[in-house]
Amino acid sequence: MTKPATLDWHAAEATAKRLTAAWATYEPGGAVIGFDASGLRFSHAGGVESLATFAPFTADSVVRYASLTKHVFSAMVLAHADIIGLDDPLGRHLSELRSPLAEVTVGQALDMSSGLPDTRECLSLLGLSVYTETKAGPLLDYISRLERLNFTAGTEVSYSNTGYRLVEAALERKGFRFDDFIQREIAGPLGIALKAPDVWNDPVKDLVPGYWHSGESWQLSAAGLHISASGSLTGSARALATWLQALASGEGRFAGLLQKLLATRFLADGRPTGYGLGLRKSFLGGHEFVGHGGSHPGYKSYFLLDPETRAGFVVVSNREDTNGYKIALESMATLTGLPLPTPATGLGDGLYVTESGPWWIEVKGSTCTYLDAEETLYDDGDGRASSRSASSPLRLHRDGPALAGEVGHAARRFLPAVTDGPVPTALSGVWRSAEGAEFTIEDGAVLMGIGPTRQTMRLTALGNGRFLFTLNDGPWVKRVCLHQLGPDRLELVSSRARMIEYRRHA
């Protein structure tokens, strides 16, 4: 299907306003900007910057971009190709890394094919809250003690922030800091305010608070993790649109940069992926677009760009429940007249698990959750459903009672889970990790935490030594797979961290 010669900006703005109607006058809100090579075509904002002042949210409200940072940091990496190359193993620049982490290449660390476990998810599986403060040095020391990847580098695509953390550390050792690059190469030349703080509590001029809803009331967000260049950038919707316009124009200092960031990346067996360097490809009606999302506690962001027409949308928000992808995608569909993908509902609701290993999946209508990572499924025809996500690729079809296909480009076959089995008493006892974390299993439940932070989480059996439990951590609810590796050894598995091991202590 061809795109229309004339883009319907009036209809696109109406779509954006409809999808952001939840940004009520006295609630946290956000902003949506539509733009092209000629400038801003519309700017719509709703809700408030702060529940203390009730100042209205505007296109100039400063938020945390979160993972929208990734392509900007990748631009820094490309600018220092003489210092650090995409084909360099990480161990060449961070000698303390152990195998197999040391053999992961810089390019794999940035294109989500590294298998590097996500640092924040590792900390969750060690019992550390999202609010626990951690610093860059000790975090790097921790990563340097790891001796397992989520999967062999280059064999899958699965989202992780750790590669960006490690490459940033490598550049800092050579005297190159991310925020210095931002100010010198982007913010200064474009006349916009951008800032990349190191930690959540670093002051940032005009930064608005983020919020999440507890079910009863809005709560201020917070996070203790050293942020790193995986998600540290802050700025406004207007500043982000200005940067994307410059990137799309490809002029001056930005000549050819978008094409380099979008260049096709490949798995070790030669298969292409849809995730570049901090950017992911999206499709509407067979046409290729580029974008990325960002999520910090209390902040959501997304942008979608058409490299051909240089038209795009920016969505930023200071509320946890914003679906920026939906807003940007539907606005782009309205603008271009291209059809939205049809949600797939024919796979069959239920909980499924592989014959062995910790891999589980749950289908509810068009929503699919794989290892606690939720994606929408779309109809690909011939009974096949796809996430159409370059960062979380998933394609499945029904094979008798099973679901078969690929997840993260890895072949998987899931069988209906039998969840009424008992939790064996042999699993009871105290379990401890090499990092000193521990939990107790008793009476069919995991007990994790100390004193008033202690949680009791019921185990649901999946068969063959697999069990699910639900971990609550502030704004986040995580389902974790406990996978027994032997009588006295087990691992806790989430989507982004699949290698946290515990051994029986008592």
N, C-alpha and C positions, 0 to 999 in steps of 0.2 A: 504494500500500500504506500502511495506517495504522500508526502506531507503537503499541505496546502501552501500556495504561494503567499497568502496573507495569513498572518497569525492573529488570532482573536483575543486580544489582551483584555477587552471588556468582559468576555465570558470567563477568562482565566481568573480575573480579579473576583468575579462573583463566586467562583468555585472556592477560592481561597477564603473568602469571608464566610461562606457556608460551613466550611470545614473547621473554622476557628471560632464558631459560635459559642463554644464552651468557655472561651476566655471572657468570663463575666466581669462586670465593672469592678467588683470588690474581691476578685480572686487573682492569684498569679496569672500571668498572661504570656504574651509573646508578640512577635512581629513576622510578617511575610512580605518579601520584596520580590517583584517581578522585574527583570531587567533584560536588556539586549545591548548591542554594540552602541546604540544611540544614547543610552543612559537608563535611568530608572523609569519603568513603565507604570508601576503602581507601588504603593507602600501602604500596608494595612497593619494596624496594631490593635491589641485588645488587652483587657486586664490591667494589672498594676505591677510596678516594679517591686514594691515592698508592701507587706501587710502591716508595717509599722507606720509608714508615711502615706500610703495609698496614692502615691504619685503614679500617674498613668504610664504604662509601658509604651515606649516609642521605638522607632527604627534606630535610634541612637542609644538605646539602653544597652549597657555592657554586660555580657553574659560569658559563661565558660563554653567555648566551642567544643570541648572534649575531643573526640576522635577526628573531627574535621582538621585537627592539627596535623594529622599524619602526612598528608600530601605536601604541606608546607615544610615539614621537617625533611621529607624526601627531596624537596627542591634544594635544601641545604646540603644534603649528602651528594647530590649530583654536582653541585657547585664546587665540591672539594674532591672530585674524582681522582685528582693527583695524590690525594692523601689517603683516601679510603675507597676501594673499588667494590662494585657490586658482587664480583666473583671472589673477593677475599674471604677466607674463613674468619669467623669472629675471633678465634684463638690467636690469630696473627696480631690483633689489636688489643685483646684482653687475655693476656697469657695465663691468668688464674683460672679461666674456664676449663672444666673437665670434659672429656669425651663422653657422649657424642655432641654436647653443646658446642664445643670448640670447633667442630667441623662444619657447623651450619654456616652458610655464606651470608654476607651482608644482604644480598638481594633476596634470599629466602627469608631472612629476618624481617624484611619490609613487605614482602608480597604474600604473607600468611601461609606459606608452604613450609615453614621452618620446623614445626612440631614443638617449638619452645612453649613450655607451660606458662600460662598467664600468671604473673606474680600475684595479683590481687586474688585470683581464685585459689592459688596455692595457700595464701594466708587464711582464707576462709576455711579451707579443709584442715588447717592446723588450729582452728578455733579462734582466730583473731578477727575481731569485728571490723567492719568498714570504718569505724570511728577510731580504731587504734592507730596512733601516730607512728610512722616509720620514716626513716631517712634514707637518702640515696646510698651512702656508703655501706651500711649494714644490709640493705637490700641486695646490693651487688655481691656482698660477701655470701649471702644466703644462696643466690643464684649460682654462685661459683662452687657451691657444695653439691649441686644437683648432678645426678648421673643417669637420669632418664629423660627422654623426650616424650611428648604425647604420642608421637608416631615418627617413623623414620623420615628425616628431612627430605622434602621433595616428592613425597608419595601422596600427600593429601593437601587440602586447603581447609584450614580451621582458624578462626579468629583468635589472635593473641596480641597483647600489648608489649610483651617482654622484648621482642626483637627491637622495637624502637628505643626502649630503655637502654639496651646494651649498645646499640650503635651510637646513641647520644653520649654514653659514657666513654666510648672509644674516641669520639671527636673531642670531648672535653679534655681528655688526656693530652691531646695534641694542641690544646689552647683555643679551641673553637667552641663558643657557647651559642646555644640556640637563640636566646633572646637578643644577643648582639647581632646575629644574622638578620633576625626579624627587623630590628630597628634600622640597620644599615641598608638592607637590600629591598625591603618591602614597605614598612611603615613610613620611613622617611621619604623615599622617592614618591610614594603615592599620596602622602599627606594624610594618613589615617592613623588612628590610635589602635595599636595592637600590643599585647603584652603576654609574655610566657613566664608566669611565676613558677617557682620550684615546688612550693607546697601550698596546700589549700589556704593556710592562714596568712600567707604573704599578702600585704595590702595591694590592691589594684584599684587605680583611680576609677571611680564611678561604677564599680562592679556591683550588680544588683544581687540580692540573696536568691537562692534557689529553694524550692519547696516540694514536699511530697505529702500525699494525703494518707493519713493513718486509717481511714475508714470512718473516723469521727471528726477530725479536724486537720487543718494544714499544719505541717511541721517544717521548721527550718532544716535545710539539708547541711550535711558536713561530711568530710572524708579525711582520714588520717594518712593515707598513702602518699608518699612522695610522688608527684604527678607524672613527671618525665615528659619527653617530647612525644609520647603516644597520645597525649591529650591535654597539654598545658596551656594552649593558646586561649586568650580572652579577647573580646572585641564586640562590636555591635553588628546588627544585621546590615546596616549601611556600609560599614567597613568591610565586611565579608563580601558583599556584592561588588564593591569597588575592586577588591583584590581579584575576584573571579572574572570581572570584565577585563582586567589587565592580562590575566592568565589566558583568557580566550582570545584576546586580540593578538597575542604572540608578537608584540612589537618591542623594539628596544631591548632592554635587559632580559625581557621575558620571551624572547624569540625562541620558538621550538620547545619551550619548557613543557607545555601541556602534552605535546606528542611524546616527549621522553617519559613523563610520568605515566602516560597511558599505554606505553609500549607493551605488547603482549608478553606475558611471563609464561614460563613452561614448567611442568613437572619434570622429574628426572627421566621419565619414560617418553618425553617429548610432547605430551598432551598439553594444549594451551589452557590457560585459566582466564577467568574474567576479572581477576583482581590485579591491578598494576602496582604502582608505588604509592600507596595511600589513597588510591582512587579505585572505584568499582564501576564496572559497566552495567547499565540497565537497558532494557529494551521495551519499546512500545510499538506495536504493529510492525515488527521487523526492523525498526530503526534504532540505532545505537545512541544512547545518552550516557553521560558520566556523572557520578555523584558520590556522596558518602554521608553517613550519619554520625552523630556524636551523642554520647550519653554519660553524664556524671550524675550523682545523686542530686535531684532537684533541677537538672538542666537537660534539655533535649534540643538537638539541632539537626539540620539536614540541608543539603543543597543538591540541585539537579541541573545539569547544564547540557545544552545541545551545541556541540562544537561546530556544527555546520552553520547554524543561524546565529550562534552566540547568544541565544535566548536562554534564560535560566531563572531559577527560583531559589530563594534563601529563606529558611525557616529557623528561627531561634525562639527559645522559650525558657522561662524560669519555673516550670512546673513539670513534674515527673511523668504525667500521663499524656503528654503531647506525642502524637504520632507524626513526626515531621516527614517521614517517607510518604505516607498516605497523602498528606497535604501537597507535597511537591509533585508527586506522580500524577495525581488527579488534576492538578492545575496544569501540568504539562500536556496531559491528554486533552483537556479542554482547549488549551491554546492551539494545539496542532491539529486537532480533529482526529487524532489517532485513537484506536480502541484500547480501553483498559483490558488487561488479562482477566479471564473468567476464573473465579475461585473454584477449586476442585473439591468436591464433596463425596466422591465415589469410592475412596479407598477403604472405608469401613472404620467406624469409630472403635477405639480400643487401645489397650496397652500391649505392646509387642516387645520381644526381646530376642536377641540372636541366640543360637543354640549354645554357644559358650562365649565367655568374655563379658565385659560390663556394658555392652551396647544395648540401649533400650530406646524406644520411641513411643510416643502417644499421639493418637489422632483424634481430634474432636472437630467434626465438620471440615472446614478448610484450614484449620490450625493444626500444625504438627510441631511437637516438642521432641527434640533429639538431645539426650543428655542434658536436659533442662534449658536448651536454647530454643526459643519459640520462633517459628517461621509460618508465614501464610503459604498455603499450597495453591498453585494455579493449574488449570487444565492445559495440558500439552497435547491433547488428542490421543487416540488409540488407547485410552484407559490409563494414561500416564499423567502423573502429577509432578510439578516442579516448584521449587521455592523461587526460581528465577533470581537468585541472590548469588552474586559473585563471591561474597565473603562467607556465605553459609550455603554452598551449593548442595542441593538435595533433589534427587529425581527417583520416584518410586512408582511401581505398578503392582497390582494384585496378582499373586501367583498361587492360586488355590486359597488356602487359609492364610498364607503368608504374604508379607510385603517384601518385594525385592527391588533392587536397583543400586544406586550409588548415593552415598552421603559423604560430602567433602571430596568427591571423586574416588572414594574407596568403595569397592563392592561390598554390599551388606544384604543379608536376608534375615528378616524378622518374623518370628512365629508368635502367635497369640500367647501372652503371658498367663500363667496360672498363678494367681495371687492369694490363694486361700491356704497355702502351705504354712506349716509352723516355722518359727525361728528356733533352730536347734539349741538346746541348752549348752552344747559344746562350744558355742560362740560366746558364751558369757565369760566375763573377766575384764581385766584392765589391759588396754592396748596403748602402746607408746610408740611415737615416731623417733627417728634419729635426731630430730630438732628439739626433742623434749616435750612435745605436745602429747596429750593423752586423753582418752575417753574411756568410759566404762559401758559394757553391754550387760544388761540384766533385765530379766522378765520381758524379753523381746523388744527392748528399747535401747537407744543410744543415749547416754548421759554425758553431755559435753559442757565444759565451762566450770567456773568456780563461784561459789557463794551465790549472790543474787543474779549472776549472769548464767547460771547453770540451766541448760535446757534438757528436757526429756523428750526424745523424738522416737516415735514408734517405727519399728521396722516392718516393711511389707516384703514378703518373700517373692522372688521372681524365678526361683529354681536354679539348680546348679551353682549354689553358693553366691547368688546375687540377691541383694536386698536394697530397697529404697527407703530413704527417710527425708523429712523436710526440715531444713534449717532456716530459721528466721533471723535476719540481720538488718535491723532498721527498715529502710525502704525496700529491701530486697528479700524475696522468698526463694530459696534454692532447694531443688530436689537433688539429692546426692545418692549415687550408687555405691554401696558397700560391696566390694567384690572379694571373696575369699580366695587367696592364692595358695593356701596350704593350711594345715591344722593350726599353725601359730603365726600366720602372716596374711595380711589383707591390704587392700588399697581402697582409698576413697576416690571416686571419679565424678568429675563434673565436665561440662562441655569443654572448658578451656584449661583444665588441669586434670590429667588422667594418670598421674604417676606418684601420688602422695601415699607412701607405704607406712603401715603400722605393724608392729610385732607384739605378740602377747607378752605382757609384763608379769601378770599374776592371774 
